[in-house]
Amino acid sequence: MFYPQLAKVHLTDYKVRVLGDRDATAAKVRVLIESSDGERVWTTVGVATDIIQASWIALVDSLEYKLINE
């Protein structure tokens, strides 16, 4: 594994919320990802008009947070 310190990171919670007008196709979504390495817990956020993109932003931020705080 290229980043062995990420081996213990697990997604512990995933929440999605639609921001603004729920009827608009361009409404933004906010994704909150809670992660843990068994010792610490942290939450990251992604916001975009696409749920996949918002999820990706939150997930990447979660892994980067772990790497930066090692």
C-alpha positions as CSV (number, residue, x, y, z in Angstrom):
1,M,0.0,0.0,0.0
2,F,1.4,3.4,-1.0
3,Y,0.0,5.2,2.1
4,P,-0.1,2.5,4.9
5,Q,-1.3,5.1,7.4
6,L,-4.6,5.1,5.5
7,A,-5.2,1.4,6.1
8,K,-7.1,2.0,9.4
9,V,-9.3,4.8,8.1
10,H,-13.0,3.9,7.9
11,L,-16.0,5.8,6.9
12,T,-18.3,5.8,10.0
13,D,-21.1,8.1,8.8
14,Y,-22.4,9.6,5.6
15,K,-25.0,12.4,5.4
16,V,-26.5,14.2,2.4
17,R,-28.5,17.4,2.6
18,V,-30.0,19.4,-0.3
19,L,-29.2,23.1,0.1
20,G,-31.6,25.8,-1.2
21,D,-34.5,25.1,-3.6
22,R,-35.2,21.4,-3.5
23,D,-37.1,21.6,-6.8
24,A,-34.2,23.1,-8.8
25,T,-32.1,20.7,-10.8
26,A,-29.1,22.9,-10.0
27,A,-29.6,22.7,-6.3
28,K,-26.4,22.2,-4.3
29,V,-26.0,19.2,-2.0
30,R,-23.8,19.1,1.1
31,V,-22.2,15.8,2.0
32,L,-20.7,15.2,5.4
33,I,-18.4,12.3,5.9
34,E,-17.4,11.1,9.4
35,S,-14.2,9.1,9.4
36,S,-12.2,7.3,12.1
37,D,-8.8,5.6,12.4
38,G,-9.8,3.8,15.6
39,E,-8.3,6.5,17.8
40,R,-9.7,9.8,16.4
41,V,-12.9,10.8,14.6
42,W,-13.1,13.7,12.1
43,T,-15.7,15.1,9.8
44,T,-15.2,16.6,6.3
45,V,-17.6,18.4,4.0
46,G,-18.2,18.5,0.2
47,V,-20.5,20.8,-1.6
48,A,-21.5,20.7,-5.2
49,T,-24.4,20.5,-7.6
50,D,-23.7,16.8,-8.1
51,I,-23.9,14.3,-5.2
52,I,-21.0,12.2,-6.6
53,Q,-18.7,15.2,-6.8
54,A,-19.7,16.4,-3.4
55,S,-19.1,13.0,-2.0
56,W,-15.7,12.8,-3.7
57,I,-14.6,16.2,-2.3
58,A,-15.5,15.1,1.2
59,L,-13.8,11.7,0.9
60,V,-10.6,13.1,-0.6
61,D,-10.5,15.8,2.2
62,S,-10.9,13.1,4.8
63,L,-8.0,11.1,3.5
64,E,-5.8,14.2,3.1
65,Y,-6.7,15.3,6.7
66,K,-5.4,11.9,8.0
67,L,-2.2,12.2,6.0
68,I,-1.6,15.8,7.1
69,N,-2.2,15.1,10.7
70,E,0.2,12.1,10.9
